Amino acid sequence: MPNLLQKRWHGYQTVWVFMLELVLVIFVSYFNWILGLVSLCLVAILTYFMLQSERRFRKELVNYVSDLTYRIKRVEGEAVSRLPFGILLYSEDRVVEWHNQFVSGMFNRETVVGIPLSELLPPLPQPVKDNKKDAAAGKDGANARITTEAIVGGRHYELIVDNNERLIYAHDITELAVLRERYEDEKAALGIIMLDNLDEASQGMDDQQRTALIARVASAITEWAKQYQVYLRRLSSERYLMMLNQKSLNELEHSRFVILDEVREMTADLKVPMTLSIGLAFGTERFSELGELAQSSLDMALGRGGDQAAVKAGQRLSFYGGKTGAVEKRTRVRARVIAHALRDLMQESDRVIIMGHRMPDLDVIGASIGVLKAADMYKVEAHIVLDGPNPGIQRLMERVEKDEALVKRFVSPDQAMAMMTPHTLLVLVDTHKASITMEPRLVEAASRVVVVDHHRRGEEFVNDAVLVYLEPYASSACELVTELLQYIHEKVELSSLEATTLLAGITIDTKHFALHTGSRTFEAAAFLRRIGADTVLVQRLLKEDLQEYIAKADIIKHARMIHGHIALAVTEPNRKIPQLLIAQVADTLLNMTNVRASFVISERPDGLIGISARSLGSMNVQVVMERLGGGGHLTNAAVQLEGTQAEAEKKLLAVLEQIEKEEGLFE
């Protein structure tokens, strides 16, 4: 019998009472033996009855426990079978051996015994066999118990898998899953729609025609908003506020923002078709942050040339649209304002350091020399950062070396780091990404940074720049710097070599004024020619080497046509080709008949796989390269990948196939 029952109030305490009674009987017998004898008899009788009662209690207790045990064993099977959650046992080869009634209801079958788990619950993770880890973690190791979710018969279940016991618990969490999904779908999102070229599209119209155009576009946007359950509020003639939930946003992303194409096609009869830019944000509960993120997304879409939607969610930034080339809409007023601001910043600085991207081209060197001359006009010390020789600028640097005064202004990245002070101004040309500059440490060390670039804005950006002149409508950084020079000083003085360098930068980026040119491009070129730029020298700087031409021809012979109008060239394995030559081959392929876009894949000298992409404007190669981790322009983009050429080709073909299914490759 358990000690707990032996020590109850009528257990040991009763024994002590009888002992006390015996002592009293002896005491009474000492004075009167007859009375003592009677007392002894009474104690004996009482003891007999107490012993009988104790035996009866123990017998009843044993019977009660036996009966309770029988009842528990009898009900145990039925209780486990009728639990409000599922229990399933499986064998070592992951086949169902036993389950309760709940599991039968889950699968709407009388029994699922003998069915493999892989067939019954496909999303169930396989246990990781790692004897060392299991031995170190013991039975309760991380791999012993796994929690996952599965959908069976339209209902959601939480599965707790005990791999050691080969046991699965299933709990119905359908209500929780529905609430969770509803919570995610009803999260707030905020967006801004902007007619990004209203002035250009309505140029030459009277007030009545302009109003009719705005009304027609507004009607299309309103119908589109109703279709996707978006609350739309007009803020001005060219700006709208969007309020929606995440479910509607997911539908918009799935439709890839068809309103962009609808508005552009609707106004295709105009000299300049109307285009939209959309900035959307979600992922935070505070509307103040949503508003800032939405404006940032809109700035990103506009900075990439407009006619596209940018969606920002936390660290994820997605772009949709962007099929058309950016419409030139810079004004000389903006160029003058930027020039005066740059002049003031230079005069407040003790030194100006100018830097471009790695592997600089003629555009970087030309723009850098232009900014250098702007600093010289105000007697501010200035230097250009150059990280070493480069085949693309070799002929130009040979010319520069003959000018002793100019060549001394080029410094190495380490020398530039030593020159940095709190009052030094850093000017970035032809790039807005710190990671691809010649020396990223300079960007981190600089307290004041100016960005002059013509590339479409990417996700990475120098956010703390004091002055940003980012114009994706410009042909080159040299064009932007040339315009700034005309306003930064009353009298611009450039030597013939300096003016020629700026003109060479424009020429190389426009493919001899064939691509991505606007009226301002020719105005900048005319200005440079007027102050002494040598067009013959430009042609000499851009001449091709015979061996390079032969190497290009050898790569081109491996080209093939894909998707009807895309030329794809993949060089021979283990043959290292400079990035410049890869880009030149892509440019050359565009000159072929029926080619609207070209891609060239080759291994670079640094071991990475380089892909250069070019198009004539009907295909946005920037989007293609961004999906692979690169970037660039609508008609000019690139990426560097790790791995092999075959893997890079497979990834590129997969991206092209995906874009073809989603929205088509060509406009």
N, C-alpha and C positions, 0 to 999 in steps of 0.2 A: 504493500500500500504506500502511496506517496507520503512523504514526511508532512506535506501541507495538511493532509487529512488527519494524520496522527497527532498533530499539534493543535487541533481545533479545541474549542473551549471545553468540551466534555471528554477530552483525551487525557493527557498527563495531569491536568488539573484535578480530574476525578480521582485518580490514583492517590494524589496527595491528600485529598479529603478523606478517603478511606483509611489512610495511615494515621491521620489525626484522630479519626473515630476510634481506632484500635487503642491509641494511647489513652483516650478518655475512658474506654471500657476497663483498661488495666487500672486506671486511677480510681474508678468507681468500685471495682472489685476489691481494692485494697481496704475500703471502708465497709462495703457490704457485698459479700460474694454472691448472694442470690440476685441482687440487682445487677451485678456485673455479668452474671450468666445470662440473664434475660437480654441485656444490652448486646452481648456477643451474638446471641441468636438473631436478633434483629439486624445486626450488621451483616451477618452471613447471608440472611435472606435477601437483603438489599444488594449485596455483592453479586448474588446469583442472578437476580433480575437484570442488573447492569451489564453483566457479561453476556447474557442472552440478547439484550438490546444491541450490544456492540457487534455480536456475530450477525444478527439480523441486518444491521446497518451495512456491514461489509458485504454481505451477500447481495443486498439490494443495490449497492454501489457497483459491484461487479456486473450484475445483471443490466443495470442502466448503461454502463460503459459499453458492454457487449452489444446491447441493442442499438446504441447511438452509432457505434462503429459499423454495424451492419447497415443501418439506414444511410450513413454517409457513403459507404461503398456502393449501395444500391442506387443512390441519386447521383453519384459522382459522374458516371458515364453520361447520364441524361443531361446534367448541368453543363458539362464541357461541350456536349453536342449542341446545346441551345444557347451558348454564350452570344452576346450581341456583337461579337467580332469574330473574325475567322482565324482558325488554327489549321495549319497544313504541315504535314511531315513529308519529307522527300528522302530518297535513297542517295547513296554516294554517286550514282550516275545521274542524279538530278531528275528522277522520275517520282511522281506523287505516289506515296504509300498509304496515307490516311489523311482525312480531313473531317471537320465537323459540318453541321448543317448550314452554317453561315456561308461556307465556301460553295456549297451546292447552289445556294441562292444567288451568289455572285455570278456564277457562270450559267445559271439557269439549266443545270443538269443534275440528274440524280446522283451521279458520282463522276469524279475526274481522276480516280485512282488509275494508275498505269499510264497517264499522259505525261510526256516530258515537260519540264518547266519552260523550256525554250519555246514550245508551242503554246503553252497556256498563258505565260506571262513574258512575252518577248522583251519588254523593256527592263527585265530583271537583270542587274549586273552580275557578271561572272565573278566568283571569288578569285582574288589574286593569290596564286600559290607562291609563297615565299617562306620556306621553312625556317630560315634564320630569323625573319621578323616575327613569325608566329611563336617561335621558341622564346624570343626575347620579350614579347608582349604577353605571352601566356594565353590562357583561354579568353581573357577579356581584352585581347589585342584589338587594334583599330579595324582589322579585317574581319574580326569575329562577328560583328553586328553592323549591318548596313541598313540605312533607312532610305527608301525611295518612294516614288509615286507611280501609279498605273491607272489607266482608264479601262474599265471593263464594263461592257454593256451600257456605255454612256454615263457611268458613274465613276467618281474619283475615289481611289483607295490609297491609303498610306500603308506601305509594306515595310515591316521590320523583319529583316532576314538575319537569323542566327545561324551562321555557317558551322559553328562547332556542334550544335545540336541538330543541324539540318531541319530547322523549324522556321516557319513563316507566320507572322501575325498580320492580319489584314483588318484595317479599320476604315470604315466609310467616312470620308471627309468631303463629300460632295458639296454640302452647304458651305463649308469653309472655302473650298476651291472656287465656288461660284462668287462668294463675297470677295475673295482675293482678286479674281478676274475682273469683277465689277469695279473694285477699288482702282486697279491699274487702268482700266478703260476710262474711268471718270477723272483721272488726273488732268489738271488744267494745262493748256498750251496756249501760247500767245504768238501772234504773227503780225507782220507788217507787209502790205503789198504796195509797190511803188511803180508807177508808169515811168520807167527810167529814161525814156527818150521822147517825152511828150513835146518838148519845144522843137526838136528836130523833125518829128513826124508831122507837126502842124505848121511847119514853116511855110509861109506864103498863103496860109488860109486866113479868111476873115473871121470875125468873132462868131458868126453863125455856123460856119463850117467847123470851127474848132469845138464849139459847144456840142454839135451833133456827133463829132468823133468821140468826145469824152463820154457822151451819153450812150453811144453804141458799145464802147468798151465797158462802161460801168454796168450796163445791162447784162453783158456776158459774164462779168465777174460775179454779179449778184446771183444769177442762175446757177453758176458753178458752186457758189457758197451754199445755196439752198440744197443742192443735190447732196453735198457732203455734210450737211447739218452744221455749218459754220456760221457763227454770228459775225456779221460784217458791219463795220461802222466807218462811214466816209469822213476822213479828217480834212482833206483838201481835194482839189481837182486832180491831184496825182498821187495821193496817199490814202490807204485804207488800213483800218485796224481789224485784225482777226482774233476771235476768241473761240476756242474749240476744246474738245477733250482728246485724250490720247487715242481713243478708238477712231475718231474721225481723222486724226493725223496719220494713223497707220493706213487708213484707206486712201488718203491723199498720196502717201508715199508709194503705196501699191499701184496707184494710177499714174504715178510719176508726173504729177502736176500737169495734167492735160491742158489746163487753162493757158499755159505758156504757148503751146502750139496753136490753140484756138484763136487767141488774140493776134498772134503773128500772122496766121493765115487769113483772119478776118480783115486785116489791114494791109494785105499784100498788094493791093492796088495803089497804095501810096508810094511816093518816091522812096521814103524811108519807113518801112513797116514798124508798127507800134510793138514794143516789147515790154514785158513785165519783169520785175525782180521781186522775189519773195524771201523774207527772213522769218524763220520760225524757231521757237525754243520751247523745250519742256524739260521736266526732270527736277524741278525745284518747286517748293510749295509757296514761296514768297513771290508775289506778283511784281515787286520792285526788281528782283533779280531776273524774272522772266522777261520783263520789259528791256532790261539792259542786254540780255542774251539775244533777244529778238532783233534789237537794233544792231548788235554786233554781227549777227547772221546776215542782215540786210547789207551792212557795209561790206561783208565778205562777198556776197553775191554781186554787188555793184563793182567791187574791186577786181572781180574776175571777168568783168565785161558786161554784166547784166544778162537779161534773157535767161534767167535760171533761178532756182530755188535753193536756199541753203537751210538745212535743218540741224540745229545744235541741241544735243542731249548729253549733258555732262561733258565727257571727253570726246564723244563721238560727234563728228561733223560730216554730214552727207550733202552731196550736191546733185541736183536734178536739172535737166535741160542743158542750156549752154551750147546749143547746136549752131547758132549763127555767130558770125564775127561781130566784134564790138563796133558800135557806131561811133565815129569820131565826134566828140562833143566837148572837147577842151576849149576854153576861152583864153584869150590873151590876158584877160583880167586876172585869172587864177595864176598864170605864169608870172605876171608882174608882182602879185602879192607874195608868191613863194620866193621870187628872186630878192625882194626887199627883206623878207624875213631871214633868208639865208645870209644876206649881206650883214644884217645886224648881228646874227649869231657869230659870224666870222670876226667881226670887229670886237666882239666881247671876249674872244678866245685868244689864248696866248700861242696856240698852234692848231693847225688843221691837218688831220691825217685822213687820207682817202684810200678806200679799200673796196675791192670787188669780190667776185666769187672765185673759188678754186678753179684752176685751169683757165685763166682769163683769156678772153678773146679780144678782137679788135674793138668791140663795143665797150668793154671794160676799160681798156687802155685809153681810148679816145675820150670817154666821159670823164675819166680820172684826170687827164691832162686839162680838160675844159674847166673842171672845178679848181684845179691847181692854179690856172691863170686867173680865175675869179678872185682867189685869195691874194695872188700877187698884186692885183689892181689896188688892194687896200693895205698893202705892205704887211700882210700876215704870213708868218712862216708856214709853209705847207709841204707835205711829203706824200708820196704815193707808195703803198705797200705792194711789193711784188715778191712772190714766194719762189721764184726760180724760172729757168728757161721753159719755153712752151713752143712746140712746133707751129701752133696757130698764130703766134705773134713774133716768130723769129725774124722775119724780114723787117717788120716794123721796128723791133728793138735794135736791129743792126743800124737802121737809119737814126734812131734816137741816140745811140752811142756816139755818133759823130757830133752831136750837140752836147758839149761838155756841161753847159749850165743846166740842161734839162736832165741828163742822165744822173747827175748828182742828187736829184730830188727823189729818186727811187730808193727805197730802203727795204730791208728784210723785215719779216714779222717780229723777230727778236729786237731789232733796233727800234721798231715802232713801239713795242711794249716798254722799252726803256725811256722813250720820249713822253709817255702818257703822264698827264698831270690832271688834277681836278678841273682845270679850266681848258682842257684840250677838247676840240670838237672833232668827232669821228663822222665822216660822210661815207655812207655805203652806196655804191652805184651798181646798177644792173642786178641787184638781188635784194630781197627783204627777209631772207632767212639767215639767221646767225650761224646755223650749223654748217652751211656750205660756203661761208666766207673763208678767205685765206687764213685767218687767224681768229677763231671764235673768242679767244681770251680777250682780244681787244674790245669786242662788243660788251663783254662782261665788265671790263675795267673802265670803259668810257662812261662818264656821267651825263654826257649829252651826245645824242646820236641823230643824224639826219639820214633819211632814206630817199634816194632818187632811183626809181625803178619803173620799168614798163611791163613787167610780167604780171599775169593774173595773180591776184592775191591767193596765197595758200593758207592752210590751217596754221602753220608756224609763221610767226610774225614778231618783229621787234616792237613789242607793245609800248615800251616806255620811250619811244623816239620823240624828240621835241619838235621835229618837223618831218612830215611825210609828203613826198611828191610822187604818188603812185598812180600812173596813168596807163592802164592797159590798152588804151586806144592809140598810144604812140608806137612808132615802129621800132624804136631803140632808145637806150639810155642817152646816146649821143644826141639824138633829136631833142630830148628834154633839156639836156645841158646847154645845147645851142640856143634854145629859146630863153633859158635863164640868163645866159651871157648877154643877150640883147637888152635885158632890163636891169641887170645887176650893176651896170656902170654906163655912164653916158657915152664913153668912147672905148670900144672894145679893141684891144690890140693883141692879135695873134700872129705868130710867125706862119710861114707857108706850111711848114711841117706840122705844126699844131692844128691848123685848120684842116689840113689833109687827113690827119689822124681822126678827127671828128667825122669827116665825110666818109672815111673808110669804114668806121663803125656803123654808120647808117646804111652804107652800101651792102655790107656783109649781112646785116640782119634783115634787109628787105630783098635779098637775093637779086641785087642790081635793080632795085626799085620795081620789082615784079610782084611782090607779096606784101601784105600788111602795110600799105602806104595810104596816106591821106593827103589832103591839100597842104597840111602843115608840114608834112615830111618834105615835100618839094620846096616849100618856103624856107625851111631850115637849110636844105642843100644849096638853094640859091644864095642865101646869106653867106654860107661858108665859101662858096665859089667866088662871091663878090669880094671877100676879104683875103683871097689868095690861095684857096685850096687847089691843089694840083690833081686834076682828074687822071692824068697819065700816070702819076705816081700811085694813085689808088689802084689802077689796073695792074701795075707792077707788084704792089703789095699782095694782090689777090691772085697772082699767077700760080698755076699748079705745077708741081714737080712731075717730071715724066714718070719716075718710078711710082709715085703716089697714084698717078692716073692709071698705070698698068695694074696696080694693086686694087684700085677701085673696080676696074673692069673684071678682074678675077673674082671679086665678091659678087658683082652684078650677075655673072653667069650662073650663080646658084639660086637666083631669084625665081619665085613662082607666084602665080596669081591665086588669091583666095577671096572668097565672097564677091567674086565678079570684078571688083575694081581696086583691090588692095594687093600691092606687091610686097612679098615677104622674102627676105634674103637671110639665110643662116650660113655663116662662114664654116669652114672646115674645123673639126675639133682640134684642140691643142694649138690653134694658131692665134697668137695674141695680136690684136689690132688696136691702135690708138683710138680713143674716143672721138677725136676730131675726124679721123678717116671714116669711122662708122657713120657720123653725122653727114659727112659729104656724100657718102653712098646713098643715104636716105634722100638727100636733096636731089641727087642725080636721077634716082628712080622716078621722082615726080615728073620728070620731063618726058617720060615714056608715054606713048599713046594708051588711052583708056585707063591710066593709073590715076586714082583720085586720092590715094593715101599709101604710104610706104612705111614698112617696119624692117629694121636691120638688127640682127642679133649676132653678137660676137663676144669672144673673151677678150678682156682688156689686159694691158700689161700688169695691172695690180691684182690680177686673179679674179676680179669680179666679172659678171656677165653684163655687158652693156646692151641696152635696147634703145635705139633712136627711132623716133616716130615723126613723120611729116604728113601734112595734108594740104589740099588746096582750099580748105575752108568748108567743104561740105561735110566733113567729119571732124568731130572734136577729139583729137588725139590726146589732149590733156586729161580728159576723163578716163581714157584707157590706161594711161600711165599712172594716174592717181590710184586706180584700183590695184595696181601692182606695187604701189609704194613710192612712186615717183611724182612727177609734175611737169609743169611748163606752160605752154601757150595753146590756144585753140589749134594752131597749125604747126606747132613746134614743141615737142616734149621728149622726155627721156627718163630712164630709170636704170639703176644698177642693182643687180640681184646676186645673191650667193647661190652656189650650186653649179650645175652643168648647163650647157647650151640646150640640150634636149629638154631639161626641166623647165628652162625659161620659155622655150617655144611652146611647151604644153600649157603653161600658165597663160601665155599671151593668147593662144587659140581659145582657151576656155573663157577668158574675159570677153573676147570678141564675140564668141557664140552667145554668151549671156546678154551682152548689150544688144545683139541682133534680135534676141527673143523679147527683150524688155521694150525697146523703143526703136529699133532699127539702127543700123550703122551710119547711114547717110541721110542727110536732110531731104 
